[in-house]
């Protein structure tokens, strides 16, 4: 256990160190001025984030991953499809209701729709699409065709929203798909898919285990689009207090307790559902059950530390960086956004879970290093393009429509496992650090250049961009792998055909 924790701390150190050094470097330039207090708190927050990520990753390995696999495997072995689908529907609903990032989104749209109604609707959306994802595994359906159909439905709803004069809600709707698949749900849902796929079996079991995250990311978008179409009134945005001083003292403890409550509620709902299945269907041995309980404790402590550190140090610094860079140097905005986007994805806890899962399932044909490079380039590009959108003020659809057309088109030319991994990666990459550092950065830029009125239309949507670009970069990675294999076969065949006949040995 101790060796595993040390290894996780080393991994977390390499994840957090780049973004910390970049922020510190920029703070010593004339472009951004951070006080000594802000620098000290940011540095302490970075250290706490390293510890939080390490504990979370260790906890996910011990609890969330085996829990999901055991549930998927145990329910599938009952050969009762109705029970399997019912449990998946309920689990999707419960996990989503308790997701902390979704509560933040609900507060932002409370001007036009009830927050509780929004959370419940999104939860039902995730539950239904988790059900569709499980049916995909059981029936071995084509993920690309399912995604094509659902995204066409999604864009049709977006067009109706714009036609109805409520286009300001569209970026928030697309962002909901990213914030819903948070660090708690991703390990569970991914391992659930692995457990079901390996139990169902078949030649493409590894391929079928992916795709749950991608489908579960579509449900929230459709849910928020439908709610927006049925809502009345005008959406207004009030800029929250992003000052670091407001997060110290009594507010710090309030934030800590609130974070602990949200994370505890999330894990408790999962644990209650799991224990119900344990006593009725799974019946795991005590040793395995004890390991899962210890892992849940590590997960809880790690996430509380991580999310508190992000809220205290990274969120206010992200807003201030965006605000001051927009005031002092517009050309540096896009460059800084690209670099920060590249290194931010390294610090997302669920990304490491995904990369480990991908390397394991693909038998090393897709390595963690290749995945991380593809994700980093994709997220960096998405953040840079999002800042360009704020500068020039055009619709989010100018990115999303061609982006999804390209990503869905690529799905017909690359191995299906790359498509499934790519669409899962989109939901995973847009984790808590994206909504708590990248989004405040974009809000700071937009608030400076366009005021309060432009924040909903132009700052929001950056999470959906972070979720979209990995779909393209990782499928291009798959396309590159195919072309590489074909080139090797072509070269080998050319050598055989061009061989000197004198070197051929004839046996009589």
C-alpha positions in Angstrom: 0.0 0.0 0.0 2.8 2.4 1.0 4.7 1.8 -2.3 1.6 2.2 -4.3 0.9 5.6 -2.6 4.5 6.8 -3.3 4.1 5.9 -6.9 0.8 7.7 -7.1 2.4 10.8 -5.5 5.2 10.8 -8.1 2.6 10.6 -10.9 0.6 13.4 -9.4 3.7 15.6 -9.0 4.5 15.3 -12.7 0.8 16.1 -13.5 0.5 19.3 -11.4 4.1 20.7 -11.7 3.8 21.9 -15.3 0.7 24.1 -14.8 2.0 25.4 -11.5 5.3 26.5 -13.0 3.5 28.1 -16.0 1.3 30.2 -13.7 4.2 31.2 -11.5 6.3 32.1 -14.6 3.5 34.3 -16.0 3.1 36.0 -12.6 6.6 37.3 -12.7 6.0 39.1 -16.1 4.3 42.6 -16.5 1.3 40.8 -18.0 -0.1 39.5 -14.7 0.3 40.7 -11.1 -0.3 38.2 -8.3 0.2 39.3 -4.7 2.5 37.4 -2.3 -0.6 36.1 -0.5 -2.1 34.8 -3.8 1.2 33.2 -4.8 1.6 31.5 -1.4 -2.0 30.1 -1.4 -1.6 29.0 -5.0 1.6 27.1 -4.1 0.0 25.5 -1.1 -3.1 24.5 -3.2 -0.8 22.9 -5.7 0.9 20.8 -3.0 -2.6 19.7 -1.7 -3.7 18.9 -5.2 -0.8 16.5 -5.6 -1.8 14.7 -2.4 -5.5 14.7 -3.4 -4.9 13.3 -6.9 -2.6 10.6 -5.5 -5.1 9.5 -2.8 -7.9 9.6 -5.4 -6.1 7.5 -7.9 -5.1 4.9 -5.3 -8.7 4.9 -4.0 -10.1 4.4 -7.5 -7.8 1.5 -8.1 -8.9 -0.2 -4.9 -12.6 0.6 -5.0 -14.4 2.2 -7.9 -12.8 0.1 -10.6 -13.3 -3.3 -9.0 -16.7 -2.2 -7.8 -17.9 -1.4 -11.3 -16.4 -4.5 -12.7 -18.0 -6.8 -10.1 -21.4 -5.2 -10.5 -21.2 -5.5 -14.3 -20.0 -9.1 -14.2 -22.4 -10.2 -11.4 -25.5 -8.7 -13.0 -24.6 -10.1 -16.4 -24.1 -13.6 -15.1 -27.7 -13.6 -13.8 -28.8 -13.6 -17.4 -31.7 -11.3 -16.5 -31.5 -8.3 -18.8 -34.4 -6.5 -17.0 -32.5 -6.5 -13.7 -29.2 -5.4 -15.4 -30.9 -2.5 -17.2 -32.9 -1.4 -14.2 -29.8 -1.3 -11.9 -27.9 0.7 -14.6 -30.8 3.2 -14.9 -30.9 3.7 -11.1 -27.1 3.9 -10.7 -26.9 6.4 -13.5 -29.6 8.6 -11.9 -28.1 8.3 -8.4 -24.5 9.1 -9.4 -25.5 12.0 -11.5 -27.7 13.6 -8.9 -24.8 13.5 -6.5 -22.2 14.9 -8.9 -20.7 18.1 -7.4 -20.0 19.8 -10.8 -23.6 19.4 -11.8 -24.7 21.4 -8.8 -22.5 24.3 -9.9 -24.1 24.3 -13.3 -27.6 24.3 -11.8 -26.8 27.5 -9.9 -25.7 29.2 -13.1 -29.1 28.6 -14.8 -31.4 29.1 -11.8 -32.6 32.4 -13.5 -34.7 30.4 -16.0 -35.2 27.0 -14.6 -35.4 25.3 -11.2 -32.1 23.8 -10.2 -33.6 20.7 -8.7 -35.6 20.0 -11.9 -32.4 20.5 -13.9 -30.4 18.0 -11.8 -33.2 15.4 -11.9 -33.7 15.8 -15.6 -30.0 15.4 -16.3 -29.9 12.4 -14.0 -32.7 10.7 -15.9 -30.8 11.6 -19.1 -27.6 9.9 -17.9 -29.5 6.9 -16.5 -31.3 6.4 -19.9 -28.2 6.7 -21.9 -26.3 4.4 -19.6 -29.1 1.9 -20.3 -28.6 2.5 -24.1 -24.8 1.9 -23.5 -25.4 -1.4 -21.8 -27.8 -2.5 -24.6 -25.0 -1.6 -27.0 -22.6 -4.0 -25.2 -25.2 -6.8 -24.9 -26.4 -6.6 -28.5 -22.9 -5.7 -29.8 -24.3 -2.7 -31.7 -22.2 -0.3 -33.6 -21.2 2.7 -31.4 -20.5 5.0 -34.4 -24.0 4.6 -35.8 -25.6 5.2 -32.3 -23.5 8.3 -31.8 -24.3 9.6 -35.3 -28.1 9.3 -34.6 -28.0 10.9 -31.2 -25.7 13.8 -32.3 -28.0 14.5 -35.2 -30.9 14.6 -32.7 -28.9 16.9 -30.5 -28.0 19.4 -33.2 -31.7 19.5 -34.3 -32.7 20.5 -30.8 -29.9 23.1 -30.7 -31.3 24.6 -34.0 -34.8 24.8 -32.5 -33.3 26.5 -29.4 -31.7 29.2 -31.6 -34.8 29.6 -33.7 -36.8 30.2 -30.5 -34.5 33.0 -29.4 -32.9 31.1 -26.5 -29.5 30.5 -28.1 -27.7 31.9 -25.0 -28.5 28.6 -23.2 -26.9 26.4 -25.9 -23.3 26.6 -24.7 -24.4 25.7 -21.1 -26.3 22.7 -22.5 -23.3 21.4 -24.3 -21.1 22.1 -21.2 -23.5 19.9 -19.2 -22.3 16.8 -21.0 -18.7 17.4 -19.8 -19.4 18.3 -16.2 -21.7 15.3 -15.6 -19.0 12.7 -16.3 -16.9 13.7 -13.2 -14.1 12.0 -11.3 -16.5 9.8 -9.3 -18.6 8.5 -12.1 -15.9 7.9 -14.7 -14.0 5.0 -13.0 -17.3 3.4 -12.0 -19.0 3.6 -15.4 -15.9 2.6 -17.3 -15.3 -0.5 -15.1 -19.0 -1.4 -15.3 -18.6 -1.5 -19.0 -15.5 -3.7 -18.8 -17.3 -6.1 -16.4 -20.3 -6.5 -18.7 -18.3 -6.8 -21.9 -15.9 -9.4 -20.6 -18.8 -11.5 -19.2 -20.8 -11.2 -22.4 -17.6 -12.2 -24.3 -17.3 -12.3 -28.0 -14.4 -11.5 -30.4 -14.7 -7.7 -29.8 -15.2 -7.8 -26.0 -12.4 -5.2 -25.4 -13.8 -2.9 -28.0 -17.4 -3.2 -26.6 -16.2 -2.2 -23.1 -15.7 1.4 -24.2 -18.4 3.8 -25.2 -20.4 4.1 -22.0 -18.9 7.5 -21.1 -19.5 8.9 -24.6 -23.2 7.9 -24.6 -23.7 9.1 -21.0 -22.3 12.5 -22.1 -25.0 12.9 -24.7 -27.9 12.5 -22.3 -27.3 15.6 -20.2 -27.0 17.8 -23.3 -30.3 16.6 -24.7 -31.9 17.0 -21.3 -30.7 20.7 -20.9 -31.7 21.5 -24.5 -35.2 20.2 -23.9 -35.5 22.1 -20.6 -34.3 25.2 -22.3 -36.9 24.9 -25.0 -39.6 24.6 -22.4 -38.4 27.3 -20.1 -39.6 30.9 -20.1 -38.0 34.3 -19.3 -34.5 35.6 -20.1 -31.3 34.1 -18.8 -29.1 36.4 -16.8 -25.7 35.9 -15.4 -24.3 37.4 -12.3 -20.5 37.3 -11.9 -19.6 35.5 -8.6 -16.9 36.8 -6.3 -13.7 35.4 -7.5 -11.4 37.1 -5.1 -9.1 34.9 -3.1 -9.8 36.9 0.1 -13.4 35.7 0.0 -12.3 32.1 0.2 -10.1 32.4 3.3 -11.0 32.3 7.0 -14.5 31.2 7.8 -15.3 30.8 4.1 -12.5 28.3 3.7 -14.0 26.0 6.3 -17.5 26.4 4.8 -16.1 25.4 1.4 -14.3 22.5 2.9 -17.4 21.2 4.7 -19.6 21.8 1.6 -17.1 19.9 -0.6 -16.9 17.0 1.9 -20.7 16.8 2.1 -21.1 16.8 -1.7 -18.3 14.1 -2.2 -19.6 12.1 0.7 -23.1 12.2 -0.6 -21.9 11.0 -4.0 -19.9 8.1 -2.6 -22.6 7.2 -0.1 -25.2 6.8 -2.8 -22.9 4.5 -4.8 -22.0 2.6 -1.6 -25.6 2.0 -0.6 -26.5 0.7 -4.0 -23.4 -1.5 -4.1 -24.1 -3.0 -0.6 -27.7 -3.7 -1.7 -26.3 -5.7 -4.7 -23.6 -7.3 -2.5 -26.2 -8.9 -0.2 -28.6 -9.9 -3.0 -26.5 -10.9 -6.0 -22.7 -10.3 -5.7 -21.8 -11.8 -2.3 -18.1 -10.9 -2.6 -15.7 -12.3 0.0 -14.9 -10.2 3.1 -11.3 -9.5 2.0 -12.4 -8.0 -1.3 -15.2 -6.1 0.4 -12.8 -4.6 3.0 -10.5 -3.5 0.1 -13.3 -1.7 -1.6 -14.3 0.1 1.6 -10.7 1.2 2.3 -10.5 2.4 -1.3 -13.7 4.4 -1.0 -12.2 6.1 2.1 -9.1 7.0 0.1 -11.3 8.3 -2.8 -13.3 10.5 -0.4 -10.2 12.1 1.3 -8.4 12.6 -2.0 -11.4 14.2 -3.8 -12.1 16.5 -0.8 -8.5 17.7 -0.7 -8.4 18.1 -4.5 -11.6 20.0 -4.9 -11.0 22.3 -1.9 -7.5 23.1 -3.2 -8.9 23.9 -6.7 -11.7 26.1 -5.2 -9.3 28.0 -2.9 -6.2 28.5 -5.1 -6.8 27.6 -8.7 -10.3 29.1 -9.4 -9.5 32.7 -8.3 -6.1 32.6 -10.0 -7.6 31.3 -13.2 -10.1 34.2 -13.3 -7.4 36.8 -12.5 -5.1 35.4 -15.2 -7.9 35.7 -17.8 -8.9 39.2 -16.7 -5.4 40.7 -16.6 -4.1 39.0 -19.8 -7.2 40.3 -21.7 -6.4 43.8 -20.4 -2.7 43.8 -21.1 -2.0 41.5 -24.1 -4.7 40.1 -26.3 -2.1 38.3 -28.6 -0.7 36.4 -25.6 -4.2 35.1 -24.7 -4.5 32.4 -27.3 -0.9 31.2 -26.8 -1.3 31.1 -23.1 -4.7 29.3 -23.4 -3.2 26.7 -25.7 -0.3 25.9 -23.3 -2.5 25.9 -20.2 -5.0 23.6 -21.9 -2.2 21.2 -22.8 -1.0 20.9 -19.2 -4.3 21.1 -17.4 -5.5 17.8 -18.8 -2.5 16.2 -17.0 -4.0 17.1 -13.7 -7.5 15.7 -14.3 -7.8 12.7 -11.9 -10.1 10.7 -14.2 -7.8 11.0 -17.2 -5.2 8.8 -15.4 -8.0 6.2 -14.7 -8.9 6.2 -18.4 -5.3 5.9 -19.6 -4.6 2.9 -17.4 -7.9 1.3 -18.5 -7.1 1.9 -22.2 -3.5 0.5 -21.9 -4.8 -2.6 -20.0 -7.7 -3.4 -22.4 -5.8 -2.8 -25.6 -2.8 -4.9 -24.3 -0.4 -2.0 -24.7 -1.2 -1.3 -28.4 -2.5 2.1 -27.2 0.0 3.3 -24.5 -0.7 5.8 -21.7 2.0 8.1 -23.3 0.2 8.1 -26.6 -3.1 8.8 -25.0 -1.8 11.6 -22.9 -0.1 13.3 -25.9 -3.3 13.1 -28.0 -5.4 14.4 -25.1 -3.0 17.2 -24.3 -2.9 18.4 -27.9 -6.7 18.2 -28.2 -7.4 20.1 -25.0 -4.8 22.7 -25.8 -6.3 23.3 -29.2 -9.8 23.5 -27.8 -9.0 26.1 -25.2 -7.1 28.2 -27.7 -10.0 28.1 -30.2 -12.4 29.0 -27.4 -10.5 32.2 -26.6 -10.5 33.1 -30.3 -14.3 32.7 -30.2 -14.5 35.2 -27.2 -12.2 37.7 -29.1 -14.2 37.6 -32.3 -17.7 36.8 -30.9 -19.2 34.1 -33.1 -21.5 31.2 -32.3 -20.3 28.0 -30.7 -21.9 26.0 -33.5 -19.2 27.2 -35.9 -16.8 24.9 -34.0 -19.1 22.1 -32.9 -20.9 21.3 -36.2 -17.7 20.8 -38.3 -15.9 19.3 -35.3 -18.5 16.6 -34.8 -19.0 16.1 -38.5 -15.2 15.4 -38.8 -15.1 13.2 -35.7 -18.2 11.2 -36.7 -16.8 10.9 -40.2 -13.5 9.5 -38.9 -15.4 6.9 -37.0 -16.1 5.1 -40.3 -12.4 4.9 -41.3 -10.6 3.9 -38.1 -10.8 0.8 -35.9 -13.9 0.9 -33.8 -12.0 0.6 -30.6 -10.3 4.0 -31.4 -13.7 5.6 -31.9 -15.0 4.2 -28.6 -11.8 5.4 -26.7 -11.9 8.8 -28.4 -15.5 9.5 -27.5 -15.0 8.3 -23.9 -11.9 10.6 -23.7 -14.0 13.6 -24.5 -16.1 13.2 -21.4 -13.2 12.3 -19.2 -10.9 15.2 -20.3 -13.5 17.8 -19.2 -13.1 17.2 -15.5 -13.2 19.3 -12.3 -10.0 21.3 -13.1 -11.5 22.3 -16.5 -14.6 23.7 -14.9 -12.6 25.2 -11.9 -9.6 26.7 -13.7 -10.1 26.8 -17.5 -13.7 28.1 -17.3 -12.9 30.9 -14.8 -10.0 31.8 -17.0 -12.4 32.1 -20.0 -14.9 34.0 -17.8 -12.2 36.5 -16.8 -11.3 37.1 -20.5 -15.0 37.4 -21.5 -15.9 39.7 -18.6 -13.1 42.1 -19.5 -13.8 42.2 -23.2 -17.6 41.8 -23.3 -19.0 42.4 -19.8 -21.5 40.3 -17.9 -23.9 40.1 -20.8 -21.5 38.1 -23.0 -20.4 35.5 -20.5 -23.2 32.9 -21.1 -22.9 33.1 -24.8 -19.1 33.2 -25.2 -17.3 32.0 -22.0 -19.5 29.0 -21.5 -19.1 26.4 -24.1 -15.4 26.0 -23.4 -16.0 22.7 -21.5 -17.8 21.3 -24.5 -14.8 22.3 -26.7 -12.5 20.4 -24.3 -14.8 17.4 -24.7 -14.9 17.6 -28.5 -11.3 18.0 -29.7 -10.0 14.7 -28.2 -12.5 12.9 -30.4 -10.6 14.1 -33.4 -7.0 13.8 -32.1 -7.3 10.3 -30.7 -9.1 9.0 -33.9 -6.3 10.6 -35.9 -3.9 8.5 -33.7 -5.9 5.4 -34.7 -5.7 6.5 -38.4 -2.0 6.9 -38.1 -1.7 3.4 -36.5 -3.6 1.9 -39.5 -1.5 3.7 -42.0 1.7 2.6 -40.2 0.6 -1.1 -40.3 -0.2 -0.9 -44.0 3.1 0.8 -44.8 5.0 -2.0 -42.9 3.1 -4.7 -44.8 3.7 -2.9 -48.1 7.5 -2.6 -47.4 7.7 -6.2 -46.3 5.9 -7.4 -49.4 8.1 -5.2 -51.6 11.2 -6.8 -50.2 9.8 -10.2 -50.8 8.9 -9.4 -54.4 12.2 -7.7 -55.2 14.4 -10.4 -53.6 17.3 -11.7 -55.8 16.3 -15.1 -57.2 19.9 -16.2 -56.7 19.4 -16.1 -52.9 16.5 -18.5 -53.1 17.3 -22.0 -52.0 15.6 -24.8 -53.9 15.0 -28.2 -52.2 14.8 -31.3 -54.4 
